[in-house]
Amino acid sequence: MVHASLSGTGTAPDLVRDALLAALGPGGTLVVPAFTPENSDTSRAHREAVAGMSALEVAEYRRSMPPFDPDATECPTMGALAECVRSTLGAVRSAHPQTSLAGLGPQARALLGRHPLRGHFGRLSPMARLYRADAQILLLRVGFEVCSAFHHAEYLIRPRPPRRTYRCVVGEKGNWISYRDLELDDSDFGEIGSRLPRELLAQAEWGSKPVVLCAMRDVVTHAKIQMSGYRRSLT
C-alpha cells in the first residue's frame, strides 16, 4: 500500500510504478489510494470548487456533477503515482465512490473486489483485507498524516466514533445519494505516526524527503491503542 509524492523528484510516475512492481516481484501486488473527495459536498475539495458561486450556480454545479465511474473517474488529489496505477491497463479499482483503492498484481481483485458503500475502511472493506493480509505500507516522501490505513483503526476502537451522513454522486449526473458511516478523522494521524515505536519502521530518504516502510498490522494496532487512550472522551 503506497502513499507517494513525486513532486520535485523529476521522476515520471510510470518509472516509479515499474520500480515498485519489480521490487515486489511477480507474486506481489501494488495498491494505492484512489480516493475521490471531490465527489462529496462536505469535502474540502468540493467547497473549494464552489467557493464564490451563487446559490443558483452551486445548484447547477451539483446537478451537472458526473457520477463516480471506477473505470474512468480520475483521482487527482491522490498524486501522480496513484493516478498512474489507477489508469494502468489491467488495474483493479474498488467500487466505493469516495474511498476506492486501485491495484496491480495477482491479488488485486481478491483484495479490492468488494467495497460496501457503508464501509469506507470497515471490516468488509479492501483496507480490512489488506490489514488481515499484513500488507506493507510504503510512505514515499510523505508522512503518516496521509496514512489512510489508520482509518481502519477507527473501526477497531471501542466505543466506536460517532456516525455521520455522507453524500456523493453515482449512476448518472447529479444523482446524489446519502449513506451513513463512521465520522472519519485524520487530524491526529501525523501525531500517531510520530509516537510509533521506531523499531517498527524501516527508514530511508529519497529526493531530500523521508521514505518509511512498515507492516500495516503492526502500525494499525498501535494506532488503535493510541486512539483508545485519548479519543474516548470525543465519542
Sequence and secondary structure as in RCSB ss.txt:
>XXXX:A:sequence
MVHASLSGTGTAPDLVRDALLAALGPGGTLVVPAFTPENSDTSRAHREAVAGMSALEVAEYRRSMPPFDPDATEC
PTMGALAECVRSTLGAVRSAHPQTSLAGLGPQARALLGRHPLRGHFGRLSPMARLYRADAQILLLRVGFEVCSAF
HHAEYLIRPRPPRRTYRCVVGEKGNWISYRDLELDDSDFGEIGSRLPRELLAQAEWGSKPVVLCAMRDVVTHAKI
QMSGYRRSLT
>XXXX:A:secstr
 EEE  TTT   HHHHHHHHHHHH TT  EEEE   TTSSTTSHHHHHHHTT  HHHHHHHHHH     TTT   
GGG HHHHHHHHSTT EE   TTT EEEESTTHHHHHS   TT SSSTTSHHHHHHHTT EEEEES  GGG TTH
HHHHHHSSS   EEEEEEE SSTT EEEEEEE    TTHHHHHHTS GGG EEEEETTEEEEEEEHHHHHHHHHH
HHHHHSGGG 
